[in-house]
Each structure stands twice: as structure tokens, then as C-alpha cells.
Amino acid sequence: MIKIKYTVFLLFILFHVESKSQGRPNFVIIIGDDISWNDLGCYGHPTLKSPNIDQLAGEGIKFTNAYLTASSCSPSRCSIISGRYPHNTGAAELHTPLEGMPTLPGELKKSGYYTASAGKWHLGPNTKVDFDLVVEKGNGPGGEEQWVRVLQERPKDKPFFLWFASFDAHRPWQADDLNTPHNPSESMIPPYLVDALGTRQDLASYYNEIQRLDFHVGKVRRELEKQEVLENTVIIVMADNGRPFPRSKTRVYDSGMKTPFVVYWPKGQQGEGLDSKSLISVIDIAPTFLQLASVKAGPSFQGISFVPTLKNVSKIHRKYVFAEHNWHDYEAHERMIRTADFMYVVNNRPQFSNQGPADSNRSPAYNDLKEVRNHGELTAAQADVFATPRAREELFDCNVDPQQLTNIASMEKYSGKLNELRSVMDQWIKETGDDVPAFLTPSWYDTETGKDLGQPHERGEMPGTKTNAISINEKGPF
């Protein structure tokens, strides 16, 4: 009799665990490396091949106004996983580790989720305890080769959170043996780059790496389908910062800070092939997932859940998003506000030019720009890559100037908007504990060549240090 009761008890426990696993959604975040928002077919690129991501967008929700908090890989990823602004993480600069603080996978793990990371890490040692499994990189160039294996070997009695981070499309380019290469003649040249053979080939190689990421996105989807868990799995496909080209990566303009953001969740979305124009900040991912998992988001999460927008894509989520440009190879301190219609930028190091990171300054695309510059033939958009000193304040009407090419901050007709966004910026800085240290980390590389300056790689003061911003949880205006 005792054995029968014990068996019934075990069956009850197993049934309870299994039913809880089936009820709460699974989560998969797929993060591309250095991919601008409009460099996918589903976002209007006419020649780039991304059929698997396009399929997810066609069956899910495509967000057209999703923004990163930093256009720089490790600060961006630390911000996403903690749901906090970079200066509130203690990891505002490139290659600095996330301080010990609550994270999305950590909170999910405590609530019974299996959590795993595979691919590019870039989060520092403190966050590894929040994952049951961390597989850094993989066997191939993009780091995606372990994704399906991690899916296959997960425990089947728990809901799961998977952080799949790619090295594609990060320089240096590596051959893609999985797909047909893109033709340089079909490369799309933005106005701030030069239409020359080197740039066209550079862009085509970049497209090839995006295509390799897309190939593995398709493999992950098929494995989820094979395991019969696709229906209740929330998949987000996004990037950590813009393309690794001049005037994109590290910059606060849309070319650097706006991310592709495809959300696919068959069980929970209101329909297929939907578009949302609502402003989303990537710090909103953590509270959104926690709400869907029935886990209360603690006070450290500065983001706001966009579950209501998942249920109704026409619902407005935010009025403002904010972003930062801190040290990434070069001394920098910029802050940005984006609304549905305007962008406002404050540059606290206007004496420096703002080409992009060192790897971009060693690229064929940058060499083509220098060649045209040396002949005195740059257009205004191309000349902006080299401009110094820069404007301390910039304002853009994004409806008429979607690539942020014309600064209207000095125009009288926009003075009201300028003053409004100045005030909002001041409020955000004050409430979240941002600051401008007197001694920022200096440049380690030459802007003309991208080569190491040969000086000691010493750090300055991290933004938010004096205010102890890692202990500040205020969300700021939204």
C-alpha cells in the first residue's frame, strides 16, 4: 500500500513538472554580430539572402523601430541580458565584464528553467553562474555549429532559455561553404560609402556571413519543430550593433543603433506576418520574458515589458528610447534619444572624429573613402565620416531624413523640439545616474589606419562610476 501511494506521489510530481514545462513558453534569443537593421530581406534589402529569418518574420512579428542601448558588442549584450542601460551595468565600455547583478537567465533559472548559452560569450565571468551550460564559440567560423546539439541535449522536463550568439557577421570575413556567395555587383551602397569595387566586395562578404547565420537559424527552427516545442517557443532574432563599416558600428545613428527584431511565437501572437512600428528598447526583452514566464521582474530591470504590444501590434509601447556610445577602441561619450519622429544626439567629445571601430578603419570600404577624400571628391555624407570637430548637439527629423544626414539643431523652426529633447535627456541622465568622467579611456588605435598606437592599454573612469550607477534602478522617462 505504501509503495502504491509513493508511486502515485511520484507520478503526480512528474505530471506537475511536465504540465508546468508545457504551460510556460520556452525562449530562444538569436543574436547576430554587427548586423544593421535593414540588412535582411524581410527589412527590404533587395539582394541579401536571408530566407529563414524572412520566414520567421512572415509568420511572426517584425518590429521596425527596435533599438539597442549601445552599438558596441559586449556593452550591448550585457545590457540586453541584464535589462539595464550600459552605464548601469558597470560594463559600459567594450570588453568590460558585467557586474554581478540579476540577469534574465538567472531569474528564469531560479524559477525552474534550463538555461544555456552557445556561441559568442562576451559577458564576463560573473554571468556564467546564471547558465546551466555555457559553450563558448564552436567548431566553425560563426560559432553556430553547437546550437542544434545544445537543443538536442537539453533536459526535456524543463522549459528552456537559450542564448544563441553568433560571430557572424564580424570581421575578419571567413569563407561560407554552406551557401552561394553574394555578387559584389548587387551590393547596396549607402550614401556615406563609396561606390567602388573594394567596397562592393567588402559588403558582399558581409552579406555572406549574414547568410551563414540565417542558415543556422533555419536549423534551429527545424530542430524545435522536430522536438514538437516550436508552437510554444518565443524566438527573437536580432543583432548586437550595426554593420562593421564606417558610420555604422559604434555610431548612435540608425545605421548603428537600430536592430532587426523579429519575434516568432505561434502560440501567443495575434496573427502572422505582422509589423509593429512601436519603439522597443532591448532592455525591454528581460521584463517581457519574465512576465511571459510568470516570474516577477525585480527592481534592477530598467526595461518595460512589451507583452501588450505582442498581443496587439498597434499598441504604442514607448515614447523614447535611449542609447550610449562609450569607449570602443577610441575615446568617446555620446548619448542619443530616439522618438518616433526625431533623434537627438549629445556628443561630449566633439573634438574627435567618429569613423567607427578599428576593424572598420582597416577595411576596404574605409580605404575607398580615404582614396576619394585624398582627391577632394567626398560628398557631404561621406565627409561626415572624417568630420572634426563634430557638432556637440545634433537633431534629425527622421521622417524626412531617415539616415540622419542633415543636422537641423540650429534651425529656428525646430527650437521647441530641441529644447524638449534636451530636457528629456537631462531627466534621463539625472534619474539613471549617468555622467561624463573627466578622464575617459583614451584611444588605443590610430583613426587613419586602425593600427594599435603602441601605448599602454589603460582604462579611464567608466561612466556612472562616481554616481554608483550600478546600484541605481530608476527607469528614466519612457
Helices and strands as residue ranges (DSSP letters): H 2-23, E 26-32, G 41-43, H 51-59, E 61-63, E 66-67, H 73-82, G 86-88, H 104-110, E 114-119, G 125-130, E 133-136, H 147-152, E 160-165, G 184-186, H 197-226, G 230-232, E 233-239, H 254-257, E 261-264, E 274-276, E 280-281, G 282-284, H 285-292, H 307-311, E 321-325, E 334-338, E 342-347, G 360-362, H 364-374, H 380-383, E 393-397, G 412-414, H 415-432, G 469-471
